[in-house]
């Protein structure tokens, strides 16, 4: 296997890892926002 092919394999692997982490982070942020908004809806108004 050539060096450039190995480098491309590494880069694609890193990009897929970053993509997966970004998806996990986005879902975590979404669930946090949903939890906060449902808590606000529970009281009827946001507590500042």
Secondary structure, DSSP 4 states (H G I P E B T S, - for coil): --HHHHHHHHHHHHHHHHHHHHHHHHHHHHHHHHHHHHHHHHHSS---
